[in-house]
Amino acid sequence: MNVPRESIARAFAGAADYDGNARIQRDIAQTLAARIAALALPRRPRVLEIGCGTGFLTQALAGLGGDWLVTDLSPEMLERCRARLGEDAHRRFAVLDGEYGDPGGGPFDLICSSLAVQWFDDAPRALARMGGWLAPGGHLMVTTLGPGSFAQWREAHAAEGLAAGTPRFAPVAAFGDFAVTAENRIERHDDPLAFLRALKAIGAHAADAGHRPLSPGQLRRTLARFAQSGCEVTYEVVTCHLHRAR
């Protein structure tokens, strides 16, 4: 991945209608929450969440209890999460760059994140670093995106001899020290412009560094190619789990 930090923060700051468009993101967070709920955790776990967004995963794990440190790179997203969950003596909110920052307050019994670490420069290395924040017996469990994501959009570009600005996601094999599973989820859009509007609405339109925007003609042809695919988009959802020994 090589999307400038300022581009990511700016895109998510402007994602005012995230909740209304992030259908698949909500589903993925709920699936991750179910897997986390099945882990053997202490009665009152110490929890760190990376990249909370508007709080899909935070809310889905509200019944877990414990003491939470909820973080996000975007102050605007963090405030939306706080508004969703409300104030609680056992829940703190902090702006944090999960890849390069230091949350303090550890160690943690659970570190979790839903569809945030794909924005990191080096997700496997960052997750290995986070593993050092775990308490003995602790769990790190996150979802991210694999390189199969947005395949139809990239193929539409390639058919026109163009390269998409889609970020370069880490391959599954790169997460070598983790227990990893991958599954494809399909999202369908009414038309190509609906897909682009949805990406912008959830702040996921930040392009890879060095990508040159398409000309109007190139964009029209690419959208036409994408329409031929049925306006389907694949999300390759990668779940990474690390359990620290006691």
N, C-alpha and C positions, 0 to 999 in steps of 0.2 A: 504494500500500500504506500502511496506517496501523494496524499492529498494534504495541502497546507493546512496547518491547525487553524489559522484565521478563517479560511474558507469553510471549514467544518463548523466552527463556532457561529459564524455569520449565517450559514444555512439553517442551522437548528434554532437560532434566535428568531428567525423569521417564520418558523413553522407553526403559525398560529392555529391552523386547523389540523394539527397532527392527529388528534384522537379521531376525527371524522374520516380520515383516510388510511390510517394504519391498521387495517383489518388483519392482515397476515401477521404483523408485528405483535398484535394483541394475542392472537392464537398461539404464536410461538412462545410468548412469555407465559401463558397459562400452562402450556405443555411442560416448559422448564420448571415452573413452580410445582407441578405435580411430581416431577422427578426429585426435586429438592426435598419435598415434604416426606418422601420415602427414605431419606437418608437417616442414619443414626446420629442425631445431634443432641447436644446437652439440652436440659429442660429449658434453660434460658441462654440460648447461644449468643455469642458476640458476632454480629453480622456486618460485613462491608459490602455495599452494592456499588458497582462501577457503572457509570453511564445510565442513570435511572430514567432519563427521558421524562415523560409526563407521569410515570409511575405505574405502568402496567404490571411489572414484576413485583414492585414494592407492595402494591395493593393485593395481588394474588397470594403473597406470602404473609399477609397481615396476621393470619392465625398462628404463625410460627412463634410469635412472641420474641423475647430477648431484647438485647440492646443493639440498636442499629446506627450505623454511620452511612448515610445515603448521599452519594456524590454524583456529579456530572460536570463535564467541561463547560456546559452552557449555563450561565446564571439564570437565563430565562426558563430553560427546561426545568432546572432545579426548583424554581418558584412554582411552576405548574404542578410538579410532583408534590410539593409542600401543600398547595391548595387542595389537591386531590385527597391527600392522606390526613391533613390537619396536624396540629401541634400535639406532641406527645413527649412526656418526660424521658421516654426510652428510645427516642428517635431524633438523631441530629442530622442536619443537612450541611453540606460543604461543597464549594466549588473545587474540583480536583481534576487535573489531567491524569487519568488513570495509568497512562503509559510511563510518564516521566515524573509524576509527583509522588509525594509520600503522605499517606493518609494519617499517620500517627495513630495512637490509641490501640494498637494491636497488642498481642496477636489475636487473630479472629478464628472462630470456630467454623464460619462459613464466609466465603467470598463468592459473590454471584454477579452475573451480568447477562442481560438479554440483548443481543444484536447491537453491541457497542464496540467490541474490540476489533471488528473488521475495519474500523476507521484508524486503527493504530498503524504506525510505520512498520512495526515488526511484532505482530500479535503473538507468535510462539515465544519469542524472547520476553515479551512483557508478561505473559502468563507465568512463565518460569520464575520471573522476578516476584510476582504476586504470591507464588507458592511459598516464598520465604516469610510472608506475613501470616501464615497459618499457624495456629496452635497445634500441638501434638494431637493427632486424631482428627484434625480439621479437614474440611472439604472445600475445594474450589470447583465450581461448576458454572460454565458459561455457554451461551450459544453465540456463534459467529456465522459468517457467510463463507462458503467455499467458492472456488473459481468457476464452478458450473452455474453460478448465479447470473441472471440476466443474459443467458446464452442467446435467446431469440433476438434481443436487442443488438447484441454484438454481431450476430449473423446477418442482420439486416444491413449493418454498416459494411461488413465484409463483402456482401454481395454488390455493393457500390464502390468497392475498392477503398473503403474508408476505415478508420479505426475509431471505435467508440471511446468516450471518455470515462467509461465504467472503471472504477478502481480495481487494482490488481489484488485479489484476495489470496491469502496464503493457502497452499494446497494442504489437504488433509494429512498427508505424510509428514508435514513439517511439525506437527504436534506430537512428536515421538514419545515424550514421557507421560502423555495423558492417555486415559481411556477415551477413545473417540468414536462417535457414531455420526453418520451423515444420512440425511434423507432429503428428497426433493419435494418442495411444495409449489403448487402452481397457482398463480393469481391471474385472473382474466379481467380485461378491461374492455369497455364498450367500443373504444376506438383508440388510435395511437395518441391523439392529443389528451385523452383521459389519462393515459399512462404517464405522460409527461407532467400533467397537472398534479397527479397523485404524488409523483416523486418530489416535486417542488413543495407540495403541501406538507410532506413529512420531513423535509430538510435533507433528503437523500440525493439531491441533484449535484452536489459538489463533485467536480470532475478531477481526474488524475492530473497531477502537475504536468505542465507541458502540453496538455491537450489543446488543440486549436478548435474553436467553435466552428460548426458547419456553416457554410453559406446558405442562404435561403433555398437555393436550388438543390443543394446536397441534402438539406433537411427534408424537403418535400419528397425527394426520391427515397430517402431512408425510411420515412414514415410510411410510404406506400409499400415498401418491402416488408416492413413490420406488420402492416395490416394483413398481408398475405399469410402471415403465420397465425392469424387468428387473434392477435393482440394478447397472447399468453406470455407470461413471464415466469421463469423458473427461479425459485430461491433454493439454493443448496444450503440447507441448514446443518451446521456442524456443531455438535455438542461435545465439549471437552470437560473431562472430570479428572481431578487430581485429589487423591486421599493421602494426607500425610500420616506416616506411621506414628504410633504413640511412643 
